[in-house]
Amino acid sequence: MLKPVDVVLFDFDGTLSWPDSNFAFGRYCFRHSLRPWLFLPLIGLSGVVRLFNPRGIWWRENIRRFITPNMVRRFAHDFVREHKRNRFGWATDKVADERAAGNKVILISASPDYLIPKLVDDIDFDAVICSKMYKDKPWKYKFLCHGKNKVCAMDEWAKTHKCIPHVVRAYSDSKSDMPMMEIAAQQIWINPKTGLPR
């Protein structure tokens, strides 16, 4: 029998931390490798495509097509250590408070699986869900955890854990998270620049 569970959802980029870890890792690669500079024409084209199709996946992949498995191996560890300093001061305590209240706390992020779990490995989430990338092509998505897909991912988690989630609260900074926020009894919108509720 499925049991009801109170759940609190957190986005990561712009909600618990700033700036966006996905793009920040791209900039980190530019600072530490010549390879990304060779992809500037494709990056520029991807930026144009983004203007006309902001929800598309083609530009998301091609804007970071320069990322290789070797770059992830070489750069991800130091990037994570650096980027953790950008996390908002309240993040760890808020997650702890929600768990102490008896809620299951889930992080759902569009950022990739080679960054997000390591960026929050010191916070006690019940689950960390993020975009899944191909190991041999870390710029290419197996699963883009964005928009409606965040709700689908949470439903998959619930199915695996044989529970019916009741989302009591959801935290986000972005309108792209409206599907996730609309299923929450309480929506808490965060200003991504300050980390404070709007």
C-alpha positions, 0 to 999 in steps of 0.5 A: 500500500502506498503511504502519503509523505510530506515533501519539500522541493528545492531548486538549486541554481538561483535558489540555494546558490548563485550564479548558475552552476551549469554556465559557471562550469562552462566559464571555468572551462574557458579559464582553464582550457583553450578548447572552449574558445574553438567552439565560440561560433557554435556557442554564438549560434546556440545563443541565437537559437535560444532566443527563438526556442528558449525551451529547446534542447539543441542549444542547451547541448551545443552551447557546451559541446566543448565539454569532454569527459577529460575536462570533467575529470580535470576540472569538476573537483576544483570547480565544485570546491570553488562554487560551494562558496556561492551557496546562500548561508541559509541553505543548509539550515533550511534543509535541516529545519524541513527534515526536522519537521518530518518532511522528505526534502528533495533537491531537483535541479536542471544542472548536470549529474557530474556537478550537482551531487557533489555541490550538495554532498554536505547537505542532508537531502533525502534525494538529489535529482538532476539532469543525467548526462552521457558519460562519453558526451557530458554535453549531451542529455540522457534526461533533462530535468527541467520544467515539467520533467522535474515533476516527472522525476519526483513522481519516479522517485515516489514510485520507487519509494512506494509513496504518494508525495504531498508537496507542502512547500517548493522553493525556486527562483525561476518561472521555468519551475512553475510546474513544480511550484504549482503542485506545492501548497506553499510557493517560496520564490527566491531572489537569485541575486540576494537569496532572499524570498521575494 
